[in-house]
Amino acid sequence: MGGNTRVVVMLLVGAVLAQDDNDVKAAAAKEAPKKPSTLAPLVPYLKVWEHIHSKDQGAPKMLLLLDDEDAAEAPSWFSTVAMKYKEGRKKSVAFVAVKGGKDAKNAATRFGLLEVPAGGALFACVPSADGSGYSQMFDGSLESGGAGSRARAVKAFVDGVLEGVPEEERAALPAFPEPTRPRKAAAVTLDEFTHETLPLRCYGVQAKPLCVFALLPAFAGEGCPASVTALAKRFANDPISFGCVGAAKQDAFLAAYGLDAAALPAMVAVKAGKRPRFAKLEGNALEEAPMAGFVDNLLGGGATFKRLDELPDLEAPYLLDKDEV
């Protein structure tokens, strides 16, 4: 094979390999998922509040409710208009499209529409710092005409919003569901009440509106059972002070709650104040299910409370005869 022939063959092989490489890249690009638009993102109904009040703060929002349930992105003409109000990363107006179908219909209801009109519905939303604000509906057609004419009409509408909407043309900005925020776990309130701490932490100024404590057939100082600790953790976010009481030899204290030593262990709930009241749980009182049901009834208003003439106090340990339990 001559030198020139070898050069031609090498060039042809290189061209074929390059074409194959280009074909592979093109196929990969075709199969790769398309990135969602940041100019006019498509969002579900439950994300509308976030885009109106949280994202791009200070900028008016253009909310397009789509009538096409199968649309995977906002119309190209809508994104084209959005581009005109973005410089670098800053948007002077933010554009958002709401998914067609149930999402758009739910949003439409907030604006007082029974259904999403053909072609969709467009609203200018201008939020204020206190969470209120105003809105204005685009009164042109989003169905008739070409994409260019729709884009020009919407741009004129947006420019009008930026110039200022007259008071008489403003409608109240409707409320949308706010995002669910995780509930902050409260510190667990659990004490072994003694003759010194009971008046303060269960009946007094350091107590929550409801005090729930386990009565144990033991002297003070042995701590609270694990089941009571678990109960306190379970209801940590509720207005309850949890604790336990070593009630051995505390006959007068128990009698005030209609109990005696044979009824232990038991659980008592106390509402202190000018007219103190109590409710009690006896029998399997320190098992998880009965305790949780008892507290649920207390919180739900299903528990029966009895009046206390006065809040009973615990005897000091040194006054108790510990030889017999």
URNOR-V772264 format. One record per helix or strand. SS is the DSSP state (a for helix, b for strand). FROM is the first residue (numbers start at 1). LEN is the number of residues. Records with the same first field share a line. If there is no record, write none. Layout:
SS: FROM-LEN ; FROM-LEN
This chain:
a: 3-29 ; 45-10 ; 76-8 ; 102-9 ; 147-17 ; 167-3 ; 198-4 ; 226-9 ; 251-6 ; 261-3 ; 288-13 ; 317-3
b: 40-4 ; 60-6 ; 86-2 ; 90-2 ; 93-6 ; 121-7 ; 133-5 ; 171-2 ; 190-4 ; 210-7 ; 240-7 ; 266-6 ; 277-6 ; 306-2
